[in-house]
């Protein structure tokens, strides 16, 4: 599995997050790519299309679908 985006240890949070939850989020995956048969699976923790909340969410989602397989397995 290739971790595209993850939450690092001792990260700075901007906004409110519970004290107990912040510790649990350290070293977790937000986006990842994993080889699956002859293709690849893309994991997204959040839905980038949800109520158009993320700017460019459609671009992120379409890249995951149409550009999947460009990253080599041994990256």
Residue pairs with C-beta under 8 A, 6 or more apart in sequence:
1 32
1 33
1 34
2 32
2 33
2 34
2 71
2 75
3 29
3 31
3 32
4 30
4 31
4 32
4 33
5 29
5 30
5 31
6 27
6 28
6 29
6 30
7 25
7 26
7 27
7 28
7 30
8 26
8 27
9 26
9 27
10 26
11 25
11 26
13 22
17 25
28 45
29 43
29 45
30 44
30 45
30 46
31 42
31 43
31 44
31 45
32 42
32 43
33 40
33 41
33 42
33 43
33 68
33 71
34 40
34 41
34 43
35 41
35 73
39 68
39 69
40 68
40 69
40 71
42 64
42 65
42 68
44 61
44 64
46 54
48 54
48 57
48 58
48 60
48 61
49 57
49 58
49 61
50 57
54 60
